[in-house]
Amino acid sequence: MCGYTVLLYKKKKKLSLDKIEFLKNSQYHRGPDTKKYLCYNNIYFFHNRLKIIDLKKKSDQPFVSKVTGNVIVFNGEIYNFIELKKKIKIKKFYTRSDTEVLLYLYEQEGENFFKYLNGIFSFVIYDQKKNILVFGRDRFGVKPIYSYLDNEKIILSTEIKPILYLNNNKFKFNLIEIKKYLSEGLLYNKNQTFFKNILLENSSTYKIFSIRNFKFIKKKKYWYLKKQKKLECSTYAEFYKKFVLLFNESLRLNIVSNVEVALLLSSGLDSYFLKCFFEKTFQNKIKTFTFGWKNKKYDEILKIKKLIKVNKRNLFKRFSGYKILKELKKIIYFSEGPVGGFGTASVYLLMNFIKKKNIKVLLSGEGADEIFLGYYNFKILFLYSIINKSSLFDKELKKFNKFENKKLDKKKIIFLANNFFEQKITTPDGYNMSSNNSKKNLKKKINLNKFFLSYIFENKLPKLLMFLDKCSGANGVESRVPFLDHNLVTFIYSNPNYFKFKNGVSKFPIIDWLDKNKFRYYKKKLYVSTDQREFFKKKKIYNKLILKIKNGYLVRNGLINFESFQDEYRNYLKKKKQSNSFFVWKVLNVELFFEAFLNINKFKNNS
């Protein structure tokens, strides 16, 4: 985890010492170990480093090639850098870092070097001979890079705030994107941000900027997730064996580090599987961190303590809705936009605790729900996809109903599948996250693979990965996601879905491994893991939020209708059955976002 900013003016311009000092410190939270800058051929490079691989000073950035004079700033890790080092035809390496390998690999292979990289990354390379900037992101977009271009400068950065600062904090909000979030709940699904003209660059894509012509001259997507016939297995047994081998390799790569690696642990299958697999494979205990709730119904800590033999390497922290409400504006400021919910906010608070325990690298389970059909809507869509295979459908539906305690029939599956396919995104337990409740007569053919890809690259996973990066980055922790090794994901995607959903349950290979290795686990997925819905039903919380929204920016500027919001909130309070509180969360997040960034100079000094 590092932070960087690259600034190039069209015409030579000198930055003031005050601005240089500010930019050196602007992402100190992301990289608290060193802060450096370099002005090279009228290009300013700023870098804050979190030391993880090769802790020596000579691996600090900006890093300059001893061979060509090219410069790189880099955030993330190249997991296979040791293997790649053998590929590079150079007499001497000056460091043991992945940064040097990355730069020399580019110099040897050119733009084709992306295909060799296995890791999580965003970087900018200045190619002195070609007089260009080359920059790109990893395949799934674990690490961010933002860009800004106007008639006099281009800025590339791992965060938005340095870009705002270099524009003297004179910016316009992207109201189209903000309204889209308020109505549809979509976030980070395209390259737009909440700020006009500041773009989030696409995953698995690189761009080239010509310094001479002061314009982009190339944009290329270097990787696509495609089914590969050669990876398709003929039996589940073959699939399971290869899955275990590939996950083993992914985990081996994800723990490459010169500092301790820990785990973000919940009682769910994904992170628990990570813990069990790690400890069995490497015969070593991993330090874990878990957040819980004072509301015992949702307390992960109680569940974990029933599942494992707790020792000093298992660390816990409890939070409440009141704590989250108190810290939410600060979390939104560091996130530079809305956050996902109480769960995401709790991850931010937990990361702060992890930082104080001197942990720099953390494994997390993001991606497993997507690749193994873990969400409720995925399960319904899978059942729909096998509806014409009557014996298989009947068998799986019967087991699904028993496992989920449902009474669904064929007609209901068709109805739900149509609804889910129409909705761009839902909560894990199936509630629509959009405020647009129109019921269209769906005539499109339902395609589970197409729906899967939209979740991976547009509607769901990009948001989760961005939340994870923002929460960990704000606290100087690097998060890694072993389920999203591109070789592993390609293999799983290339195989039939009935290898992933079996005997009425999704994530079957994970469950199978736990069973085979005699690990206890919670069989039912906890779709709702926080007390957010109950919290927003409290009368005093309602009163507090209604007052804030009534006198806030959204209402004053006509972005929402206060009476409609109040009516919807009142109806929510009256419902005895659990229902979705996301409409409240969206409005509150955007209101606090405006509060933080309309008063950015005042707020940043208090954060």
Residue pairs with C-beta under 8 A, 6 or more apart in sequence:
1 30
1 31
1 50
1 52
1 75
1 76
1 360
1 472
1 473
1 476
1 477
1 478
1 479
2 27
2 30
2 31
2 47
2 48
2 49
2 50
2 61
2 73
2 74
2 75
2 76
2 158
3 26
3 27
3 28
3 29
3 30
3 31
3 47
3 48
3 75
3 157
3 158
3 159
3 473
4 27
4 45
4 46
4 47
4 48
4 61
4 62
4 73
4 74
4 75
4 124
4 156
4 157
4 158
5 23
5 26
5 27
5 44
5 45
5 46
5 155
5 156
5 157
5 158
5 159
5 162
5 163
5 166
6 43
6 44
6 45
6 46
6 73
6 124
6 126
6 133
6 135
6 155
6 156
6 157
7 15
7 23
7 43
7 44
7 46
7 153
7 154
7 155
7 166
8 42
8 43
8 44
8 133
8 153
8 154
8 211
9 42
9 152
9 153
10 151
10 152
10 153
10 214
11 152
12 42
13 42
15 23
15 39
15 44
19 165
19 166
20 37
20 44
22 165
23 37
23 44
23 46
23 162
23 165
23 166
24 35
24 36
24 37
24 46
24 48
25 35
25 48
26 46
26 48
26 159
26 161
26 162
26 165
27 46
27 48
27 157
27 158
27 159
27 162
28 35
28 48
29 334
29 473
29 474
29 475
29 476
30 48
30 50
30 75
30 158
30 159
30 473
30 474
30 476
31 47
31 48
31 49
31 50
31 476
32 48
32 50
32 476
33 49
33 50
33 51
34 47
34 48
34 49
34 51
34 57
34 60
35 46
35 47
35 48
35 49
36 46
36 47
36 49
36 60
36 61
36 62
37 44
37 45
37 46
37 47
37 62
38 44
38 45
38 62
38 64
38 71
39 45
40 62
40 64
40 71
40 126
41 126
41 128
43 71
43 126
43 133
43 211
45 61
45 62
45 71
45 73
45 124
45 126
46 62
46 73
46 162
47 60
47 61
47 62
47 73
49 60
49 61
50 360
50 476
50 478
51 59
51 258
51 259
51 360
52 77
52 257
52 258
52 259
52 360
52 361
52 478
53 59
53 77
53 81
53 96
53 97
53 98
53 256
53 257
53 258
54 95
54 96
54 97
54 98
54 258
55 258
55 259
56 95
56 96
58 94
58 95
59 95
59 96
59 97
59 99
59 100
61 72
61 73
61 74
61 99
62 71
62 72
62 73
63 71
63 72
63 73
63 74
63 97
63 99
63 100
63 103
64 70
64 71
65 71
65 72
65 103
65 104
65 107
66 94
67 90
67 104
67 107
68 107
68 128
68 129
69 128
70 103
70 106
70 107
70 125
70 126
70 127
70 128
70 129
71 125
71 126
71 128
72 99
72 102
72 103
72 106
72 123
72 124
72 125
72 126
73 123
73 124
74 99
74 102
74 121
74 122
74 123
75 121
75 122
75 123
75 143
75 145
75 158
76 119
76 120
76 121
76 122
76 123
76 138
76 142
76 143
76 478
77 98
77 119
77 120
77 121
77 256
77 257
77 478
77 480
78 84
78 98
78 101
78 102
78 117
78 118
78 119
78 121
79 118
79 119
79 253
79 254
79 256
80 116
80 117
80 118
80 119
80 253
81 97
81 98
81 101
81 102
81 119
81 256
82 256
84 101
84 105
84 116
84 117
85 93
85 101
87 105
87 108
87 116
88 101
88 104
88 105
88 108
89 108
90 104
90 108
93 100
93 101
93 104
94 100
98 119
102 117
102 121
102 123
103 125
105 113
105 116
105 117
106 113
106 125
106 127
106 134
109 116
111 134
111 206
111 208
111 220
111 222
114 136
114 206
114 222
114 223
115 222
115 223
117 138
118 253
118 485
118 486
118 487
119 138
119 253
120 138
120 142
120 143
120 480
120 481
121 137
121 138
121 143
122 135
122 136
122 137
122 138
122 143
122 144
122 145
122 158
122 201
123 135
123 136
123 145
124 133
124 134
124 135
124 145
124 156
125 133
125 134
125 135
126 132
126 133
127 133
127 134
131 210
131 211
131 212
132 208
132 209
132 210
132 211
132 217
133 154
133 156
133 208
133 209
133 211
134 206
134 207
134 208
135 145
135 147
135 156
135 201
135 206
135 207
135 209
136 145
136 201
136 205
136 206
136 207
136 222
137 143
137 144
137 145
137 201
137 202
137 203
137 204
137 205
137 206
138 203
138 204
139 203
139 204
139 223
139 225
139 486
140 203
140 204
140 367
140 456
140 457
140 461
140 465
140 481
140 484
140 486
140 489
141 202
141 203
141 204
141 462
141 465
141 466
142 465
142 468
142 469
142 479
142 481
142 484
143 158
143 469
144 158
144 159
144 200
144 201
144 466
144 469
145 156
145 157
145 158
145 200
145 201
146 156
146 157
146 158
146 159
146 160
146 163
146 193
146 198
146 199
146 200
146 201
147 154
147 155
147 156
147 198
147 199
147 201
147 207
148 154
148 155
148 163
148 167
148 197
148 198
148 199
149 155
149 197
149 216
150 197
153 166
154 209
154 214
155 162
155 163
155 166
157 163
158 473
159 336
159 473
160 193
160 195
160 198
160 336
161 336
161 600
161 604
163 195
163 198
164 171
164 195
164 597
164 600
169 600
169 601
171 195
171 196
171 198
172 195
172 196
172 197
173 194
173 195
173 196
173 594
173 597
174 192
174 193
174 194
174 195
174 196
175 559
176 192
177 192
177 193
177 194
178 194
178 559
178 590
179 559
180 186
181 187
181 194
181 338
181 586
181 590
182 435
182 559
182 560
182 586
182 587
182 590
183 434
183 435
183 436
184 424
184 425
184 433
184 434
184 435
184 436
185 425
185 433
185 434
185 435
185 582
185 586
186 424
186 425
186 459
187 337
187 338
187 463
187 466
188 200
188 462
188 463
188 466
189 424
189 458
189 459
189 462
189 463
190 458
191 199
191 200
191 201
191 202
192 199
192 200
193 199
193 200
193 336
193 337
194 336
194 337
194 593
201 207
202 221
203 457
203 462
204 221
204 222
204 223
204 224
205 219
205 220
205 221
205 222
206 219
206 220
206 222
207 216
207 218
207 219
207 220
208 216
208 217
208 218
208 219
209 215
209 216
209 217
210 216
210 217
223 486
225 453
225 456
225 457
225 486
225 489
225 490
225 493
226 490
227 449
227 493
227 494
228 490
228 494
229 494
231 490
231 491
231 494
231 495
232 494
232 495
232 496
233 239
233 242
233 495
233 499
236 499
236 502
239 495
239 499
239 509
240 499
240 509
240 512
240 513
242 491
243 488
243 491
243 492
243 509
244 509
244 513
246 485
246 487
246 488
246 491
247 277
247 482
247 485
247 488
248 277
248 281
249 485
249 487
249 488
250 482
250 483
250 485
250 487
250 488
251 274
251 277
251 278
251 281
251 482
253 485
254 261
254 363
254 480
254 481
254 482
254 485
255 261
255 278
255 282
255 363
257 360
257 361
259 360
259 361
260 287
260 359
260 360
260 361
261 286
261 361
261 362
261 363
261 480
262 286
262 287
262 288
262 289
262 354
262 359
262 361
262 362
262 363
263 271
263 274
263 275
263 278
263 286
263 287
263 288
263 289
263 362
263 363
263 364
264 271
264 288
264 289
264 290
264 347
264 350
264 362
264 363
264 364
264 365
264 479
265 271
265 272
265 274
265 275
265 288
265 289
265 290
265 304
265 314
266 272
266 290
266 300
266 304
266 365
266 529
267 300
267 303
267 304
267 307
267 522
267 526
268 365
268 522
268 525
268 526
268 529
269 368
269 374
269 507
269 510
269 511
269 514
269 521
269 522
269 525
270 365
270 368
270 369
270 374
270 483
270 507
270 510
271 363
271 364
271 365
272 307
272 514
272 521
273 365
273 368
273 510
273 513
273 514
274 363
274 365
274 482
275 286
275 288
275 308
276 514
276 517
276 519
277 513
278 284
278 286
278 363
279 285
279 286
280 517
285 311
285 313
286 313
286 363
287 313
287 314
287 315
287 359
288 313
288 314
288 315
289 315
289 316
289 317
289 350
289 353
289 354
289 357
289 359
289 362
290 300
290 301
290 304
290 314
290 315
290 316
290 317
290 350
291 300
291 301
291 316
291 317
291 318
291 319
291 346
291 347
291 349
291 350
292 298
292 299
292 300
292 301
292 302
292 316
292 317
292 318
292 319
293 299
293 300
293 318
293 319
293 320
293 530
293 531
294 318
294 319
294 320
295 320
295 531
295 534
296 302
297 531
298 528
298 529
298 530
298 531
299 318
300 529
301 316
301 318
303 522
304 310
304 314
304 316
307 520
307 521
307 522
308 314
315 353
315 357
317 349
317 350
317 353
319 346
319 349
321 342
321 531
321 532
321 535
321 541
323 349
324 342
324 345
324 346
324 349
325 541
327 345
327 348
327 349
328 339
328 345
328 588
328 589
328 592
329 592
329 595
329 596
329 603
330 607
331 339
331 345
331 348
331 471
331 474
332 338
332 339
332 589
332 592
332 593
332 596
333 596
333 597
333 603
333 604
333 607
334 348
334 470
334 473
334 474
334 607
335 348
335 467
335 470
335 471
335 474
336 470
337 593
338 586
338 589
338 590
338 593
339 345
339 348
339 467
339 470
339 471
339 589
340 463
340 464
340 467
341 530
341 532
341 582
341 585
342 530
342 531
342 532
342 535
343 529
343 530
344 467
344 471
346 530
347 467
347 468
347 471
347 472
348 470
348 471
348 474
348 475
351 362
351 471
351 472
351 474
351 475
351 477
352 475
354 362
354 475
354 477
355 475
355 476
355 477
359 477
360 476
360 477
360 478
361 477
361 478
361 480
362 472
362 477
362 478
362 479
362 480
363 479
363 480
363 481
363 482
364 468
364 479
364 480
364 481
365 481
365 483
366 461
366 464
366 465
366 468
366 481
366 483
366 484
367 461
367 481
367 483
367 484
367 489
368 374
368 483
368 507
368 510
369 375
369 378
369 428
370 452
370 455
370 456
370 460
370 461
371 456
371 483
371 488
371 489
371 492
371 493
371 500
372 492
372 500
372 506
372 507
372 508
372 509
372 510
373 379
373 382
373 497
373 500
373 501
373 506
373 507
374 506
374 507
374 525
375 426
375 428
375 455
376 426
376 428
376 429
376 430
376 527
377 420
377 423
377 426
377 430
378 448
378 451
378 452
378 455
378 506
379 400
379 404
379 501
379 506
380 413
380 416
380 417
380 420
380 430
381 417
381 420
381 421
381 446
381 448
381 451
382 448
382 497
382 501
382 506
383 393
383 396
383 397
383 400
383 413
383 417
384 413
384 414
384 416
384 417
384 446
384 448
385 446
385 448
385 497
386 392
386 393
386 396
386 498
387 393
387 410
387 413
387 414
392 498
393 410
396 501
396 502
396 503
396 504
397 408
397 409
397 410
397 413
398 504
399 503
399 504
399 505
400 406
400 408
400 504
400 505
401 407
401 408
401 504
402 504
403 504
403 505
403 523
403 524
404 504
404 524
408 416
416 430
417 446
418 442
418 446
419 432
420 426
420 430
420 451
421 442
421 444
421 446
421 451
422 440
422 442
423 432
423 433
423 434
424 434
424 454
424 459
425 433
425 434
425 455
425 459
425 460
426 432
426 433
427 433
427 527
427 528
427 580
427 582
428 525
428 527
428 528
429 527
429 528
430 527
431 579
431 580
431 582
432 580
433 580
433 582
435 583
435 586
448 497
449 493
452 493
455 461
465 481
468 479
468 481
469 479
471 479
472 478
472 479
483 489
492 500
499 508
499 509
500 506
500 507
500 508
500 509
501 508
502 508
505 511
505 523
511 521
511 523
514 521
528 578
532 581
532 585
533 578
533 579
533 580
533 581
535 541
535 581
536 542
536 545
536 572
536 581
536 584
536 585
537 572
537 573
537 581
539 573
542 569
542 573
545 569
545 584
545 588
546 566
546 569
548 588
548 591
549 555
549 560
549 562
549 565
549 587
549 588
549 591
550 562
550 566
552 591
552 594
552 595
553 559
553 591
553 594
553 595
553 598
554 560
554 587
554 590
554 591
554 594
555 562
559 590
560 587
565 583
565 587
568 583
569 583
569 584
572 579
572 581
572 583
572 584
595 603
596 603
597 603
